[in-house]
Amino acid sequence: MSSHAPTRGPVHDVLIVGGGLVGASLAIALDAQGLEVGLVEAAPAEALPPVFDQRNLSLAEASLNALDALGVLPLLRAPTGPIQRIHISRSGDFGRVLLDAREHGREVFGRVVVARDFGAALETRLQQLRHLVRYRPARFVGLEAGDPGLRWIRVEEPGGERVLGARLLVAADGAHSAVREALGIGVQQHDYGQTLFVARLRAQRAPDGTAYERLTDAGPTALLPRGDGHYGLVHGVARAQAEAVAALGDAAFLARVQDVFGWRAGRFFAVGPRSAYPIQRCVADALTAPRAVLVGNAAQAIHPIGAQGFNLGLRDALTLAECIAANGGDPGADAVLGQYAARRAEDRARTLAFSDGLARLTASDAPLLRPLRSAGLLAGGLSGGLQAWLVGGAMGYRGDVPALCRGRAA
């Protein structure tokens, strides 16, 4: 190949740009339909994408149902951590919310999986697919003009550029999606002014199935029950303090987290390597363009409070797969894209409103909001109806949920 004269590659039924959590899951979901699927991945064959790091994923019950049906969960090597209870409180406010899965007829609300282990399971499953062509390492460069019945894209590979065709182009390339930008789809952005530190933490009391979320002016501090005896820590700080917090030694960092979180899990005495992530909201103005669709963070990157992000993106992918199967024939037809956008509307709107509203309300230090928040926490702790609403969202059941999420064959 020559970088000056890109060669024409094959035409796929569906071409997915982005091999992370959502893109890989979509490729797996589509394989059973016998479609010729291409997956454009930035990471080389011998490496996992950077998103598969030591972050902890809270997989809702709906996501667990789907990933089990897709054959991914059985491939996990490390034990998962059950989320049997959810404890929510806010520094300086009265009241709390305590949700117990048994009181809602469930064994668990979800499970905690280490992203790296999940990525390895996805990779193993991808290698088993019969109809997938992988381009890696490859980077999306831009769109090419061509037949209105196809989308043509340019990708850059180690040997140069080539042009790939697809009846449906899927943008699964993250919050800063180059595909979304090339399609001309605008975004609404909001910077929360927070940075989240993520690490593995060991405490005096081993995880007992309780996921804790402690809310503060600077963002949430969460302890998630992992399956290896550690907690998954998420610690939010004001962006202006992020550099100073990153420079803290382990003992000083643990003391800071202990001061914010309290003693519900006993004394914190060990912490692993820390990673930091600035938090911004980025929501696409549209989910579709002619013969193109957005899924996952390319469609909406949201505040991680409540652990909604990947679960929402997985429902994007599974709904798209269902729409393609239901319409048959052309996966990029207007009917497919219209059905996808309509089916995602309620779940997307409700989840975005929940995540953004909770993030802004709980981080505000306005004195007048304190009694309102306290009343809300008290009501959440007492009201069965409000608890049921919270539980439904926590387990991934909002709006039009894909069949696999409900434990049914698609």
JOMOTA-V519834 format. One record per helix or strand of 2 or more residues. SS is the DSSP state (H for helix, E for strand). FROM is the first residue (numbers start at 0). TO is the last residue. If there is no record, write none. Layout:
{{SS	FROM	TO} {SS	FROM	TO}}
//
This chain:
{{E	6	16} {H	20	30} {E	36	40} {E	55	59} {H	60	68} {H	72	74} {E	80	82} {E	84	89} {E	96	99} {H	100	103} {E	109	113} {H	114	126} {E	131	135} {E	137	143} {E	150	156} {E	159	170} {H	177	182} {E	186	202} {E	209	215} {E	218	224} {E	230	237} {H	238	245} {H	249	260} {E	267	270} {E	274	283} {E	287	288} {E	291	293} {H	295	297} {E	299	300} {H	308	326} {H	333	362} {H	366	381} {H	383	393} {H	402	405}}
//
